[in-house]
Amino acid sequence: MFNVVLYEPEIPHNTGAIARTCVLTRSRLHLIKPLGFSISDKALKRAGLDYWKYLDLTVYDDYEDFLRKNTDICIYYSTTKTRNNYSQVKYKDGDFIMFGPETRGIPEDILKRYPGRCIRIPMIGELKRSLNLANSANIVLYEALRQNDFPNLV
């Protein structure tokens, strides 16, 4: 089982879409506060449709709380601030893949601690932008699942 981590997500629709993907891939979703919305937000529920009751979800007070409750884990940090291509990583069952807030990404002080675990999705650089959060999470999660022969999926 893979773990998708959203660090301080801001847009409920993105989180809802990612939650739906997590349910349908038997992945866990981890949310690190503060959140830019309420978990009971209508837009969040609408994006996840009726999948919320099946979601394996854990919410943390902050990044340090997340680290305290998840020791000895492998975390990959998705960012535009690295040269490491997400498809060159060898993902293993149980790995965590973290994505930052939509407007600013994972803080640089976290990224600097783990440069070898930072990954990026290749795209043009002229615009200095990135893909939508839900799209990015789906791309990387499905690569991890593909590498592991889509465990327990039909």
PyMOL commands that place a pseudoatom at each C-alpha (Angstrom):
pseudoatom trace, name=CA, resn=MET, resi=1, chain=A, elem=C, hetatm=0, pos=[0.000, 0.000, 0.000]
pseudoatom trace, name=CA, resn=PHE, resi=2, chain=A, elem=C, hetatm=0, pos=[1.290, 3.419, -0.929]
pseudoatom trace, name=CA, resn=ASN, resi=3, chain=A, elem=C, hetatm=0, pos=[0.837, 6.599, 1.082]
pseudoatom trace, name=CA, resn=VAL, resi=4, chain=A, elem=C, hetatm=0, pos=[-0.034, 9.989, -0.389]
pseudoatom trace, name=CA, resn=VAL, resi=5, chain=A, elem=C, hetatm=0, pos=[0.782, 12.917, 1.870]
pseudoatom trace, name=CA, resn=LEU, resi=6, chain=A, elem=C, hetatm=0, pos=[-0.640, 16.394, 1.320]
pseudoatom trace, name=CA, resn=TYR, resi=7, chain=A, elem=C, hetatm=0, pos=[1.299, 19.038, 3.219]
pseudoatom trace, name=CA, resn=GLU, resi=8, chain=A, elem=C, hetatm=0, pos=[-1.052, 21.920, 4.073]
pseudoatom trace, name=CA, resn=PRO, resi=9, chain=A, elem=C, hetatm=0, pos=[-3.395, 21.489, 1.078]
pseudoatom trace, name=CA, resn=GLU, resi=10, chain=A, elem=C, hetatm=0, pos=[-5.374, 24.599, 0.174]
pseudoatom trace, name=CA, resn=ILE, resi=11, chain=A, elem=C, hetatm=0, pos=[-7.984, 23.649, -2.417]
pseudoatom trace, name=CA, resn=PRO, resi=12, chain=A, elem=C, hetatm=0, pos=[-10.750, 21.234, -1.380]
pseudoatom trace, name=CA, resn=HIS, resi=13, chain=A, elem=C, hetatm=0, pos=[-11.466, 19.992, -4.885]
pseudoatom trace, name=CA, resn=ASN, resi=14, chain=A, elem=C, hetatm=0, pos=[-7.861, 18.789, -5.326]
pseudoatom trace, name=CA, resn=THR, resi=15, chain=A, elem=C, hetatm=0, pos=[-7.915, 16.970, -2.001]
pseudoatom trace, name=CA, resn=GLY, resi=16, chain=A, elem=C, hetatm=0, pos=[-11.268, 15.385, -2.863]
pseudoatom trace, name=CA, resn=ALA, resi=17, chain=A, elem=C, hetatm=0, pos=[-9.983, 14.163, -6.215]
pseudoatom trace, name=CA, resn=ILE, resi=18, chain=A, elem=C, hetatm=0, pos=[-6.834, 12.746, -4.603]
pseudoatom trace, name=CA, resn=ALA, resi=19, chain=A, elem=C, hetatm=0, pos=[-8.948, 11.053, -1.913]
pseudoatom trace, name=CA, resn=ARG, resi=20, chain=A, elem=C, hetatm=0, pos=[-10.992, 9.355, -4.625]
pseudoatom trace, name=CA, resn=THR, resi=21, chain=A, elem=C, hetatm=0, pos=[-7.814, 8.105, -6.316]
pseudoatom trace, name=CA, resn=CYS, resi=22, chain=A, elem=C, hetatm=0, pos=[-6.511, 6.814, -2.980]
pseudoatom trace, name=CA, resn=VAL, resi=23, chain=A, elem=C, hetatm=0, pos=[-9.685, 4.816, -2.393]
pseudoatom trace, name=CA, resn=LEU, resi=24, chain=A, elem=C, hetatm=0, pos=[-9.592, 3.294, -5.889]
pseudoatom trace, name=CA, resn=THR, resi=25, chain=A, elem=C, hetatm=0, pos=[-5.903, 2.329, -5.591]
pseudoatom trace, name=CA, resn=ARG, resi=26, chain=A, elem=C, hetatm=0, pos=[-6.022, 1.134, -1.968]
pseudoatom trace, name=CA, resn=SER, resi=27, chain=A, elem=C, hetatm=0, pos=[-3.621, 3.908, -0.968]
pseudoatom trace, name=CA, resn=ARG, resi=28, chain=A, elem=C, hetatm=0, pos=[-3.631, 5.851, 2.299]
pseudoatom trace, name=CA, resn=LEU, resi=29, chain=A, elem=C, hetatm=0, pos=[-4.132, 9.600, 2.404]
pseudoatom trace, name=CA, resn=HIS, resi=30, chain=A, elem=C, hetatm=0, pos=[-2.318, 11.697, 5.005]
pseudoatom trace, name=CA, resn=LEU, resi=31, chain=A, elem=C, hetatm=0, pos=[-3.236, 15.377, 5.485]
pseudoatom trace, name=CA, resn=ILE, resi=32, chain=A, elem=C, hetatm=0, pos=[-0.922, 17.731, 7.352]
pseudoatom trace, name=CA, resn=LYS, resi=33, chain=A, elem=C, hetatm=0, pos=[-2.554, 20.809, 8.894]
pseudoatom trace, name=CA, resn=PRO, resi=34, chain=A, elem=C, hetatm=0, pos=[-3.277, 23.580, 8.587]
pseudoatom trace, name=CA, resn=LEU, resi=35, chain=A, elem=C, hetatm=0, pos=[-5.764, 22.770, 5.848]
pseudoatom trace, name=CA, resn=GLY, resi=36, chain=A, elem=C, hetatm=0, pos=[-7.172, 25.501, 3.621]
pseudoatom trace, name=CA, resn=PHE, resi=37, chain=A, elem=C, hetatm=0, pos=[-10.674, 24.089, 4.111]
pseudoatom trace, name=CA, resn=SER, resi=38, chain=A, elem=C, hetatm=0, pos=[-12.768, 22.034, 6.485]
pseudoatom trace, name=CA, resn=ILE, resi=39, chain=A, elem=C, hetatm=0, pos=[-12.862, 18.288, 5.956]
pseudoatom trace, name=CA, resn=SER, resi=40, chain=A, elem=C, hetatm=0, pos=[-16.632, 18.647, 5.972]
pseudoatom trace, name=CA, resn=ASP, resi=41, chain=A, elem=C, hetatm=0, pos=[-16.430, 21.251, 3.173]
pseudoatom trace, name=CA, resn=LYS, resi=42, chain=A, elem=C, hetatm=0, pos=[-19.084, 20.626, 0.482]
pseudoatom trace, name=CA, resn=ALA, resi=43, chain=A, elem=C, hetatm=0, pos=[-16.572, 21.015, -2.351]
pseudoatom trace, name=CA, resn=LEU, resi=44, chain=A, elem=C, hetatm=0, pos=[-14.305, 18.431, -0.748]
pseudoatom trace, name=CA, resn=LYS, resi=45, chain=A, elem=C, hetatm=0, pos=[-17.143, 15.940, -0.371]
pseudoatom trace, name=CA, resn=ARG, resi=46, chain=A, elem=C, hetatm=0, pos=[-18.430, 16.647, -3.891]
pseudoatom trace, name=CA, resn=ALA, resi=47, chain=A, elem=C, hetatm=0, pos=[-15.009, 15.999, -5.435]
pseudoatom trace, name=CA, resn=GLY, resi=48, chain=A, elem=C, hetatm=0, pos=[-14.677, 12.716, -3.544]
pseudoatom trace, name=CA, resn=LEU, resi=49, chain=A, elem=C, hetatm=0, pos=[-18.293, 11.784, -4.277]
pseudoatom trace, name=CA, resn=ASP, resi=50, chain=A, elem=C, hetatm=0, pos=[-19.398, 8.903, -2.088]
pseudoatom trace, name=CA, resn=TYR, resi=51, chain=A, elem=C, hetatm=0, pos=[-15.876, 7.511, -1.637]
pseudoatom trace, name=CA, resn=TRP, resi=52, chain=A, elem=C, hetatm=0, pos=[-15.161, 9.216, 1.710]
pseudoatom trace, name=CA, resn=LYS, resi=53, chain=A, elem=C, hetatm=0, pos=[-16.523, 6.341, 3.792]
pseudoatom trace, name=CA, resn=TYR, resi=54, chain=A, elem=C, hetatm=0, pos=[-13.934, 4.050, 2.182]
pseudoatom trace, name=CA, resn=LEU, resi=55, chain=A, elem=C, hetatm=0, pos=[-10.948, 6.386, 2.559]
pseudoatom trace, name=CA, resn=ASP, resi=56, chain=A, elem=C, hetatm=0, pos=[-8.012, 5.379, 4.766]
pseudoatom trace, name=CA, resn=LEU, resi=57, chain=A, elem=C, hetatm=0, pos=[-7.291, 8.881, 6.124]
pseudoatom trace, name=CA, resn=THR, resi=58, chain=A, elem=C, hetatm=0, pos=[-5.031, 10.260, 8.830]
pseudoatom trace, name=CA, resn=VAL, resi=59, chain=A, elem=C, hetatm=0, pos=[-4.856, 13.961, 9.715]
pseudoatom trace, name=CA, resn=TYR, resi=60, chain=A, elem=C, hetatm=0, pos=[-1.870, 15.483, 11.536]
pseudoatom trace, name=CA, resn=ASP, resi=61, chain=A, elem=C, hetatm=0, pos=[-1.551, 18.714, 13.502]
pseudoatom trace, name=CA, resn=ASP, resi=62, chain=A, elem=C, hetatm=0, pos=[1.681, 19.684, 11.704]
pseudoatom trace, name=CA, resn=TYR, resi=63, chain=A, elem=C, hetatm=0, pos=[4.746, 18.248, 9.942]
pseudoatom trace, name=CA, resn=GLU, resi=64, chain=A, elem=C, hetatm=0, pos=[6.468, 17.343, 13.202]
pseudoatom trace, name=CA, resn=ASP, resi=65, chain=A, elem=C, hetatm=0, pos=[3.354, 15.428, 14.321]
pseudoatom trace, name=CA, resn=PHE, resi=66, chain=A, elem=C, hetatm=0, pos=[3.456, 13.548, 11.000]
pseudoatom trace, name=CA, resn=LEU, resi=67, chain=A, elem=C, hetatm=0, pos=[7.134, 12.626, 11.527]
pseudoatom trace, name=CA, resn=ARG, resi=68, chain=A, elem=C, hetatm=0, pos=[6.546, 11.552, 15.148]
pseudoatom trace, name=CA, resn=LYS, resi=69, chain=A, elem=C, hetatm=0, pos=[3.730, 9.216, 14.125]
pseudoatom trace, name=CA, resn=ASN, resi=70, chain=A, elem=C, hetatm=0, pos=[5.527, 7.790, 11.078]
pseudoatom trace, name=CA, resn=THR, resi=71, chain=A, elem=C, hetatm=0, pos=[9.044, 6.681, 11.947]
pseudoatom trace, name=CA, resn=ASP, resi=72, chain=A, elem=C, hetatm=0, pos=[11.482, 4.744, 9.783]
pseudoatom trace, name=CA, resn=ILE, resi=73, chain=A, elem=C, hetatm=0, pos=[9.618, 5.465, 6.564]
pseudoatom trace, name=CA, resn=CYS, resi=74, chain=A, elem=C, hetatm=0, pos=[10.728, 6.381, 3.063]
pseudoatom trace, name=CA, resn=ILE, resi=75, chain=A, elem=C, hetatm=0, pos=[9.274, 9.707, 1.911]
pseudoatom trace, name=CA, resn=TYR, resi=76, chain=A, elem=C, hetatm=0, pos=[9.613, 11.147, -1.574]
pseudoatom trace, name=CA, resn=TYR, resi=77, chain=A, elem=C, hetatm=0, pos=[9.040, 14.893, -1.845]
pseudoatom trace, name=CA, resn=SER, resi=78, chain=A, elem=C, hetatm=0, pos=[7.428, 16.111, -5.067]
pseudoatom trace, name=CA, resn=THR, resi=79, chain=A, elem=C, hetatm=0, pos=[8.790, 19.508, -6.095]
pseudoatom trace, name=CA, resn=THR, resi=80, chain=A, elem=C, hetatm=0, pos=[9.788, 21.584, -9.097]
pseudoatom trace, name=CA, resn=LYS, resi=81, chain=A, elem=C, hetatm=0, pos=[13.063, 22.403, -7.283]
pseudoatom trace, name=CA, resn=THR, resi=82, chain=A, elem=C, hetatm=0, pos=[15.075, 19.302, -8.171]
pseudoatom trace, name=CA, resn=ARG, resi=83, chain=A, elem=C, hetatm=0, pos=[16.496, 17.527, -11.221]
pseudoatom trace, name=CA, resn=ASN, resi=84, chain=A, elem=C, hetatm=0, pos=[15.504, 14.039, -9.972]
pseudoatom trace, name=CA, resn=ASN, resi=85, chain=A, elem=C, hetatm=0, pos=[12.870, 12.553, -12.273]
pseudoatom trace, name=CA, resn=TYR, resi=86, chain=A, elem=C, hetatm=0, pos=[9.968, 10.821, -10.489]
pseudoatom trace, name=CA, resn=SER, resi=87, chain=A, elem=C, hetatm=0, pos=[10.094, 7.853, -12.892]
pseudoatom trace, name=CA, resn=GLN, resi=88, chain=A, elem=C, hetatm=0, pos=[13.717, 7.035, -12.016]
pseudoatom trace, name=CA, resn=VAL, resi=89, chain=A, elem=C, hetatm=0, pos=[12.851, 6.210, -8.399]
pseudoatom trace, name=CA, resn=LYS, resi=90, chain=A, elem=C, hetatm=0, pos=[12.334, 2.557, -7.441]
pseudoatom trace, name=CA, resn=TYR, resi=91, chain=A, elem=C, hetatm=0, pos=[9.172, 2.769, -5.321]
pseudoatom trace, name=CA, resn=LYS, resi=92, chain=A, elem=C, hetatm=0, pos=[8.466, 0.099, -2.727]
pseudoatom trace, name=CA, resn=ASP, resi=93, chain=A, elem=C, hetatm=0, pos=[5.279, -0.953, -1.004]
pseudoatom trace, name=CA, resn=GLY, resi=94, chain=A, elem=C, hetatm=0, pos=[4.714, 1.326, 1.978]
pseudoatom trace, name=CA, resn=ASP, resi=95, chain=A, elem=C, hetatm=0, pos=[6.542, 4.346, 0.546]
pseudoatom trace, name=CA, resn=PHE, resi=96, chain=A, elem=C, hetatm=0, pos=[5.172, 7.841, 1.182]
pseudoatom trace, name=CA, resn=ILE, resi=97, chain=A, elem=C, hetatm=0, pos=[4.891, 10.472, -1.550]
pseudoatom trace, name=CA, resn=MET, resi=98, chain=A, elem=C, hetatm=0, pos=[4.447, 14.037, -0.314]
pseudoatom trace, name=CA, resn=PHE, resi=99, chain=A, elem=C, hetatm=0, pos=[2.983, 16.988, -2.207]
pseudoatom trace, name=CA, resn=GLY, resi=100, chain=A, elem=C, hetatm=0, pos=[2.978, 20.592, -1.033]
pseudoatom trace, name=CA, resn=PRO, resi=101, chain=A, elem=C, hetatm=0, pos=[0.292, 23.271, -0.990]
pseudoatom trace, name=CA, resn=GLU, resi=102, chain=A, elem=C, hetatm=0, pos=[-0.936, 24.451, -4.360]
pseudoatom trace, name=CA, resn=THR, resi=103, chain=A, elem=C, hetatm=0, pos=[0.413, 28.012, -4.133]
pseudoatom trace, name=CA, resn=ARG, resi=104, chain=A, elem=C, hetatm=0, pos=[3.876, 27.433, -2.700]
pseudoatom trace, name=CA, resn=GLY, resi=105, chain=A, elem=C, hetatm=0, pos=[4.911, 23.766, -2.608]
pseudoatom trace, name=CA, resn=ILE, resi=106, chain=A, elem=C, hetatm=0, pos=[6.808, 21.962, 0.128]
pseudoatom trace, name=CA, resn=PRO, resi=107, chain=A, elem=C, hetatm=0, pos=[8.947, 24.389, 2.183]
pseudoatom trace, name=CA, resn=GLU, resi=108, chain=A, elem=C, hetatm=0, pos=[12.573, 24.581, 1.104]
pseudoatom trace, name=CA, resn=ASP, resi=109, chain=A, elem=C, hetatm=0, pos=[13.848, 23.824, 4.611]
pseudoatom trace, name=CA, resn=ILE, resi=110, chain=A, elem=C, hetatm=0, pos=[12.201, 20.377, 4.346]
pseudoatom trace, name=CA, resn=LEU, resi=111, chain=A, elem=C, hetatm=0, pos=[13.460, 19.812, 0.795]
pseudoatom trace, name=CA, resn=LYS, resi=112, chain=A, elem=C, hetatm=0, pos=[17.032, 20.731, 1.776]
pseudoatom trace, name=CA, resn=ARG, resi=113, chain=A, elem=C, hetatm=0, pos=[17.018, 18.005, 4.469]
pseudoatom trace, name=CA, resn=TYR, resi=114, chain=A, elem=C, hetatm=0, pos=[16.265, 15.292, 1.877]
pseudoatom trace, name=CA, resn=PRO, resi=115, chain=A, elem=C, hetatm=0, pos=[17.749, 16.282, -1.510]
pseudoatom trace, name=CA, resn=GLY, resi=116, chain=A, elem=C, hetatm=0, pos=[18.080, 12.665, -2.636]
pseudoatom trace, name=CA, resn=ARG, resi=117, chain=A, elem=C, hetatm=0, pos=[14.390, 12.073, -1.985]
pseudoatom trace, name=CA, resn=CYS, resi=118, chain=A, elem=C, hetatm=0, pos=[13.127, 15.064, -3.954]
pseudoatom trace, name=CA, resn=ILE, resi=119, chain=A, elem=C, hetatm=0, pos=[11.404, 14.184, -7.225]
pseudoatom trace, name=CA, resn=ARG, resi=120, chain=A, elem=C, hetatm=0, pos=[9.893, 16.145, -10.085]
pseudoatom trace, name=CA, resn=ILE, resi=121, chain=A, elem=C, hetatm=0, pos=[7.624, 15.619, -13.048]
pseudoatom trace, name=CA, resn=PRO, resi=122, chain=A, elem=C, hetatm=0, pos=[9.342, 16.897, -16.215]
pseudoatom trace, name=CA, resn=MET, resi=123, chain=A, elem=C, hetatm=0, pos=[7.631, 19.842, -17.912]
pseudoatom trace, name=CA, resn=ILE, resi=124, chain=A, elem=C, hetatm=0, pos=[8.582, 23.016, -19.739]
pseudoatom trace, name=CA, resn=GLY, resi=125, chain=A, elem=C, hetatm=0, pos=[10.365, 25.512, -17.543]
pseudoatom trace, name=CA, resn=GLU, resi=126, chain=A, elem=C, hetatm=0, pos=[9.655, 28.824, -19.219]
pseudoatom trace, name=CA, resn=LEU, resi=127, chain=A, elem=C, hetatm=0, pos=[6.357, 29.399, -17.420]
pseudoatom trace, name=CA, resn=LYS, resi=128, chain=A, elem=C, hetatm=0, pos=[7.748, 28.704, -13.932]
pseudoatom trace, name=CA, resn=ARG, resi=129, chain=A, elem=C, hetatm=0, pos=[4.498, 26.883, -13.108]
pseudoatom trace, name=CA, resn=SER, resi=130, chain=A, elem=C, hetatm=0, pos=[3.558, 23.349, -12.173]
pseudoatom trace, name=CA, resn=LEU, resi=131, chain=A, elem=C, hetatm=0, pos=[0.808, 20.859, -12.864]
pseudoatom trace, name=CA, resn=ASN, resi=132, chain=A, elem=C, hetatm=0, pos=[-2.406, 20.752, -10.873]
pseudoatom trace, name=CA, resn=LEU, resi=133, chain=A, elem=C, hetatm=0, pos=[-1.913, 19.042, -7.497]
pseudoatom trace, name=CA, resn=ALA, resi=134, chain=A, elem=C, hetatm=0, pos=[-4.412, 16.239, -8.156]
pseudoatom trace, name=CA, resn=ASN, resi=135, chain=A, elem=C, hetatm=0, pos=[-2.873, 15.541, -11.565]
pseudoatom trace, name=CA, resn=SER, resi=136, chain=A, elem=C, hetatm=0, pos=[0.632, 15.467, -10.089]
pseudoatom trace, name=CA, resn=ALA, resi=137, chain=A, elem=C, hetatm=0, pos=[-0.378, 13.088, -7.310]
pseudoatom trace, name=CA, resn=ASN, resi=138, chain=A, elem=C, hetatm=0, pos=[-2.040, 10.765, -9.828]
pseudoatom trace, name=CA, resn=ILE, resi=139, chain=A, elem=C, hetatm=0, pos=[0.990, 10.724, -12.127]
pseudoatom trace, name=CA, resn=VAL, resi=140, chain=A, elem=C, hetatm=0, pos=[3.465, 9.825, -9.390]
pseudoatom trace, name=CA, resn=LEU, resi=141, chain=A, elem=C, hetatm=0, pos=[1.180, 7.397, -7.549]
pseudoatom trace, name=CA, resn=TYR, resi=142, chain=A, elem=C, hetatm=0, pos=[0.388, 5.479, -10.730]
pseudoatom trace, name=CA, resn=GLU, resi=143, chain=A, elem=C, hetatm=0, pos=[4.105, 5.228, -11.565]
pseudoatom trace, name=CA, resn=ALA, resi=144, chain=A, elem=C, hetatm=0, pos=[4.706, 3.697, -8.130]
pseudoatom trace, name=CA, resn=LEU, resi=145, chain=A, elem=C, hetatm=0, pos=[1.800, 1.305, -8.661]
pseudoatom trace, name=CA, resn=ARG, resi=146, chain=A, elem=C, hetatm=0, pos=[2.993, 0.415, -12.174]
pseudoatom trace, name=CA, resn=GLN, resi=147, chain=A, elem=C, hetatm=0, pos=[6.491, -0.396, -10.912]
pseudoatom trace, name=CA, resn=ASN, resi=148, chain=A, elem=C, hetatm=0, pos=[4.918, -2.762, -8.376]
pseudoatom trace, name=CA, resn=ASP, resi=149, chain=A, elem=C, hetatm=0, pos=[2.657, -4.446, -10.956]
pseudoatom trace, name=CA, resn=PHE, resi=150, chain=A, elem=C, hetatm=0, pos=[-0.479, -2.696, -9.670]
pseudoatom trace, name=CA, resn=PRO, resi=151, chain=A, elem=C, hetatm=0, pos=[-0.736, -4.688, -6.413]
pseudoatom trace, name=CA, resn=ASN, resi=152, chain=A, elem=C, hetatm=0, pos=[-4.260, -5.832, -5.503]
pseudoatom trace, name=CA, resn=LEU, resi=153, chain=A, elem=C, hetatm=0, pos=[-5.797, -3.890, -8.417]
pseudoatom trace, name=CA, resn=VAL, resi=154, chain=A, elem=C, hetatm=0, pos=[-7.775, -5.369, -11.299]
for i in range(1, 154): cmd.bond("trace and resi %d" % i, "trace and resi %d" % (i + 1))
show_as sticks, trace
zoom trace
